């Protein structure tokens, strides 16, 4: 059964209606393709079976990472869920390291400012003497 791993699109039964209003059952199958998609957060390719309409939605929403983070988990396949969780973990790790690096630069700046202030105070004290 063709099913999109990101959106959960699957075959649906429709009615083909003729000019004389005769209804005939018709099965509409989504155009599912096996594609390698690049994830910027993971910095690697991910292979998923996705519908062609989902590919257009990916490009419209601003990329794979943004699309998968905004997608609800109920319609996603287990493989897509593992990719989403990996992306979330990677983003959290980047934020944590960026926060730690920012804190150390703030500490370095404040100690540098304090050192400059004490140097200027000492210089002024020498001028007075």
Order of alpha helices (4+ residues) and beta strands (2+ residues): beta-beta-beta-beta-alpha-alpha-alpha
